[in-house]
Amino acid sequence: MSTESIASQRDAFVERFLGFASGTFSLFSIYIGDRLGLYRALAEGGPATPAELASHTGTHERYIREWLEQQTVAGILEVENENHDAKSRRFSLPAGHAEPLIDCGSLNYMVPMAQLLVGTVRPLPSLLEVYRNGGGVSFDAYGSDLREGQAAINYPAFWNQLPHEWLPAISDLHARLRSSPPAQAADIGCGYGWSSLGMARGYPDIHVDGFDLDSPSIERAQ
């Protein structure tokens, strides 16, 4: 391979790498906005200055101002007048961004991906040891963010599509779930129980038992 080809390949990879990094930082900033209720406050209260948003959410104005500016640069939020001084600029959540960021019942609800990502990196030091020495990392080591993020991602599909689209598409199974005597279903790996509840919602006569090895998930499901 020529020197020019190697340089071209390198530059293309560096550009992709920077894209990976930028996207990761954006997801972590989305996590902050979700967990602190910042998106919901903007959606329900309308455009706000940093001080107003901080007051509404019980947060620190300086950090909120920096978060709002980063979110605007990332194209997630909008600013009404960028020429105003930093403290008087008013920021808003575009109407088309509300559903992916705050509507937990929508199939377009994307924000749990950020929470899931935060959970996946929690045990990285332990994962490095596994790569060196073998073994495994327990699911519990990933913490509540992984559990909650996964459950929130699953909820819209399991509550709506599972009982009304996915199971009815399997004709023999659909017929059995609707027939007598009432069917018994074992939901293996039920997590927070949205799949169990979805099945029971679509087929109210059946009996569903949910099973999961993760005790905190079962506690939430109950």
Steps between C-alpha positions, in 0.01 A plus 500: 500500500636842405573776749216705354253210541607444859457870578158505337394190695633655822321830448171329423530293818588804712189675369285198588666475842420863577140431398487209745632725778262784419202267501603345830533839669160599361341186643648570843368857487158362401519274805550808719206678340274200545594414858472860618166553326635781283336391175162451664523841669568666164222304330244588766616849594612633164815701419711586802815679599764300686390655830134419435572140407726458802228639725234270353717189538687570824838507330801734486471787251861498384497129409159534338627786285794293378272202436255713300779640287643155430154364412446785256835446329414129474170587327282358777363831631445840339586850621268793431764771475863395502610865500359562848738471793549152641261539793207643306493260205186287490524136400226269377435139410396465133154346466632211294756409767250468785371154412844330482611671822199493736214284366569168675205331332613574145683255277718800409612548863880498469635658818529168692786413265707762684418347839580155367838623376586646839426162655712308251817693586458476878704179548771566239792442743354159588446425132867569426596245764268246338669556164837438665412209725169355382187463709208737479335816629172464686192673366461670837832680445339709224266665751156653477567707189535190284186344650292815472627589155428154363154494657413845364613399151290184517185654644340658189550189286403248767193700603374567147659282233546174692128441575354663191749426221774252583308220673192524270738454205576145627163353411512172693638666813244780472219245476623310805531816710137582421359150557389298801620377735699821564863470398791529741802698381852509643676831430870415536721802556203727567702790641265768629203296381382704204494191278294308758258788537481544123404137451239521774366820346447335162372171640328576833396137563851355504726456803849644464795420727804725462848370582830685521834430669535868596330557836469882473323458165252256650438739790417779255284266294301405808 
